[in-house]
Amino acid sequence: MRFQFRLQVPFFLYLFIAPLCWAQGGGPPLLTTDTGTPGDGRWEINVLEMTTSSQEEQLLQLPYFDINYGVGKSVQLKVESGHSILQGQAFQTKSGGGPVIAGVKWRFFDDETGLSISMYPQVQFHSFLSSPDPMIAPRDTNLILPVQIMKKFKSFALNPELGYIKSLSGKTDQFYTGLAVSKEVRPGWELVGEYFGVTRLNSDGTQMLLNLGSRYDVNEHVTLLLSAGHSVEDYRGEASQWLTELGVQLKLWRKKATDDASTSPL
């Protein structure tokens, strides 16, 4: 789960005021998820490098794979996992496969005004590919139950998300909220920002992140992803964190006879 997170007004004012085209909303390189799906028979594969660091330790996830497949117009199947390298002052460097997350997104409302709503149930679990070291891949199983809303306007997109994480292993349940805004400052180049907060329900408090980033379309199949964020509030007794994400999004499909002539086959 790509988690960790108050938003500063100036950046969001820029996103609201800047001119130009439609925006995507959340999704990589943000933690907040949007309502979008790849489309029937299409793949959306995010290959990422993600780093979470504090004064005490650093977690590098490289490569991290977020693989999505479209079923029909409004359903998306997803699986994600990656290789983790954990470095800390109190232990030797550890590495291995992380936990796996699998889920299904269903966009059940979508109208001509640009408003859409989706649900995205997921399960996080320890697989045979995961490291036996619990610091790299905890053996907990979590049920993730979020709802996403996205509203597209002429010049930007607003994308809130609410989610509940239910531990099936007797650990602490969590509640999270995200609010993403995106703006296309020129065709194919998008600026994004978000507030993201996770609350532990055992009274450990809330961690809040401010995250800023960008998407740049190299072509219709390749998008570059970049974001950087810092926690502005942390769990009790824990150090503040930096979060960075760098990667590429691949959009893959085969041309069908009914496809538009401008759609290129792989």
C-alpha positions in Angstrom: 0.0 0.0 0.0 1.6 3.2 -1.0 0.7 5.0 2.1 1.9 7.4 4.6 -0.2 12.0 5.5 -2.6 19.9 5.7 -2.4 21.2 2.5 -0.8 24.5 1.8 -3.1 26.9 0.1 -0.7 28.6 -2.5 -0.1 25.4 -4.6 -3.8 24.6 -4.7 -4.7 28.2 -5.6 -2.3 27.8 -8.5 -3.9 24.6 -9.6 -7.4 26.2 -9.5 -6.4 29.4 -11.3 -3.9 28.1 -14.0 -5.6 27.9 -17.4 -6.0 25.1 -19.9 -7.3 21.6 -20.3 -8.8 18.6 -18.5 -7.0 16.9 -15.8 -6.8 13.3 -14.6 -7.2 13.6 -10.8 -5.4 11.2 -8.5 -3.6 8.0 -9.2 0.2 7.6 -9.6 2.4 9.3 -8.6 -0.1 10.3 -5.8 -1.4 8.1 -2.9 -5.0 9.2 -3.6 -6.7 7.0 -6.1 -8.9 8.4 -8.9 -12.0 6.8 -10.5 -10.4 6.1 -13.8 -10.1 2.7 -15.4 -7.8 1.6 -18.4 -10.7 0.6 -20.7 -11.8 -2.8 -22.0 -8.8 -5.1 -22.7 -6.2 -2.4 -21.9 -3.3 -2.6 -19.6 -1.9 0.2 -17.4 1.4 -0.8 -15.8 3.2 1.5 -13.4 6.9 0.7 -12.8 8.0 2.8 -9.9 10.8 3.7 -7.5 9.5 4.8 -4.1 11.5 6.0 -1.1 10.2 6.7 2.4 12.9 8.1 4.7 13.2 9.5 8.2 16.1 10.2 10.5 16.1 6.6 11.8 15.6 4.6 8.6 14.9 4.5 4.9 12.7 2.1 2.9 13.4 1.9 -0.9 11.0 0.0 -3.0 12.6 -0.7 -6.4 11.2 -1.9 -8.7 7.6 -1.6 -7.5 5.0 -2.8 -10.0 1.4 -1.6 -10.0 -0.4 -3.6 -12.8 -3.9 -2.8 -13.9 -6.2 -4.4 -16.5 -9.5 -3.0 -17.8 -12.6 -5.2 -18.0 -15.4 -3.4 -19.9 -15.7 0.4 -19.6 -15.8 0.7 -15.8 -14.0 -2.2 -14.1 -10.3 -2.5 -13.3 -8.4 -5.5 -11.9 -5.2 -4.7 -10.0 -2.2 -6.4 -8.4 0.8 -4.5 -7.0 4.0 -5.5 -5.1 7.7 -4.9 -5.3 11.2 -5.4 -4.0 12.1 -3.6 -0.8 15.4 -2.5 0.7 15.3 -1.3 4.4 18.2 0.5 5.9 18.4 1.7 9.5 20.7 2.9 12.2 19.7 0.0 14.6 20.0 -2.9 12.2 21.8 -4.2 9.1 20.3 -3.6 5.7 17.4 -5.9 4.9 15.9 -6.7 1.5 13.3 -8.9 -0.1 9.8 -9.0 -1.6 7.1 -6.9 0.0 3.5 -7.7 0.6 1.0 -8.1 -2.3 -2.1 -6.0 -2.9 -4.9 -7.2 -5.2 -8.2 -5.5 -5.9 -11.1 -4.6 -8.2 -12.2 -1.1 -9.0 -15.8 -0.5 -10.1 -16.8 3.0 -11.3 -20.6 2.7 -10.7 -21.5 6.3 -11.4 -20.4 8.4 -14.4 -22.3 11.3 -15.9 -22.0 14.0 -18.6 -21.2 16.7 -16.0 -17.8 15.2 -15.2 -18.8 13.6 -11.9 -17.8 10.0 -11.3 -17.8 7.7 -8.2 -16.0 4.4 -7.7 -15.4 1.7 -5.1 -12.1 -0.2 -4.9 -12.1 -3.1 -2.5 -8.6 -4.6 -2.1 -6.7 -7.1 0.1 -3.1 -6.9 1.2 -1.5 -10.2 2.1 1.8 -12.0 2.5 2.5 -14.2 -0.5 5.1 -16.9 -1.4 7.1 -14.1 -3.1 7.2 -12.0 0.1 10.2 -11.9 2.4 9.9 -14.0 5.6 11.3 -10.9 7.5 8.3 -9.1 9.1 10.1 -5.8 8.8 10.1 -6.2 5.0 6.8 -8.0 4.6 4.5 -8.2 7.6 2.4 -11.4 7.7 -0.7 -9.3 8.4 -3.7 -9.5 6.1 -5.7 -6.3 5.6 -9.0 -5.6 3.9 -8.9 -2.1 2.2 -12.3 -0.5 1.6 -12.2 2.9 -0.2 -14.6 5.0 -2.1 -13.4 7.6 -4.7 -15.2 10.7 -6.1 -13.9 12.8 -9.0 -15.3 15.9 -10.5 -13.8 17.3 -13.7 -14.2 20.9 -14.5 -13.1 22.8 -17.6 -9.7 23.5 -16.2 -8.9 21.1 -13.4 -10.1 17.9 -11.6 -10.9 17.5 -7.9 -10.6 14.0 -6.4 -11.4 13.1 -2.8 -11.0 9.5 -1.4 -12.2 7.9 1.8 -11.0 4.5 3.0 -11.1 2.0 5.9 -8.4 -0.6 6.5 -9.6 -3.6 8.4 -7.0 -5.8 9.9 -7.9 -9.5 9.6 -4.9 -10.4 11.8 -6.1 -8.6 15.0 -3.9 -5.5 14.5 -5.0 -1.9 14.5 -7.6 -0.8 12.1 -7.0 2.5 10.1 -9.0 5.2 8.4 -7.5 7.3 5.6 -8.5 10.4 3.6 -7.1 11.9 0.5 -7.8 15.0 -1.5 -6.0 15.3 -4.9 -6.2 18.2 -7.4 -4.6 18.0 -10.9 -4.1 20.6 -13.6 -2.9 20.3 -17.2 -0.7 23.3 -17.7 -0.1 22.3 -21.4 -1.2 19.4 -23.5 0.5 16.2 -22.1 2.0 17.9 -19.0 0.1 17.8 -15.7 0.8 19.2 -12.3 -0.7 17.3 -9.3 -0.9 17.8 -5.6 -2.6 16.1 -2.6 -3.3 16.0 1.1 -3.3 12.4 2.4 -3.9 11.4 6.0 -3.9 8.0 7.8 -5.4 7.7 11.3 -4.6 4.7 13.5 -7.7 3.8 15.6 -5.7 2.6 18.6 -5.1 6.3 19.6 -1.6 6.5 18.0 -2.9 9.6 16.2 -2.8 10.6 12.6 0.0 11.0 10.0 -0.6 13.7 7.4 1.3 14.2 4.1 1.6 17.1 1.7 2.5 15.7 -1.7 3.3 17.5 -5.0 4.1 16.0 -8.4 3.8 15.9 -12.1 2.9 13.7 -15.1 4.4 14.1 -18.5 3.1 12.2 -21.6 6.0 11.1 -23.8 3.5 9.6 -26.2 0.1 7.9 -26.0 1.7 4.8 -24.4 4.3 6.2 -22.0 3.9 8.7 -19.2 6.6 9.9 -16.8 5.7 10.2 -13.1 7.3 12.2 -10.4 6.3 13.3 -6.9 7.8 14.4 -3.6 6.1 14.8 -0.2 6.7 15.4 3.5 4.7 14.6 6.5 3.3 17.6 8.3 1.9 15.7 11.2 3.2 12.3 12.5 2.1 9.4 14.7 2.9 9.9 18.4 6.6 9.1 19.0 7.5 8.7 15.4 9.8 10.9 13.3 8.7 13.0 10.3 9.1 11.4 6.9 10.0 12.2 3.3 8.3 10.4 0.5 9.5 10.4 -3.1 8.2 8.5 -6.2 9.7 8.3 -9.7 8.5 6.0 -12.4 6.9 5.4 -15.8 3.3 4.5 -16.7 2.9 2.1 -19.7 -0.5 2.0 -21.4 -0.8 -1.1 -23.6 -3.5 -2.4 -25.9 -4.1 -4.2 -29.2 -5.9 -2.4 -32.0 -9.3 -3.8 -32.8 -11.0 -3.5 -36.2 -13.5 -1.1 -34.5 -10.9 1.1 -33.0 -10.4 4.6 -34.1 -7.8 4.9 -36.8 -5.7 7.2 -34.6 -5.2 4.4 -32.0 -1.9 2.6 -32.6 -1.5 -1.1 -32.0 1.5 -2.4 -30.0 
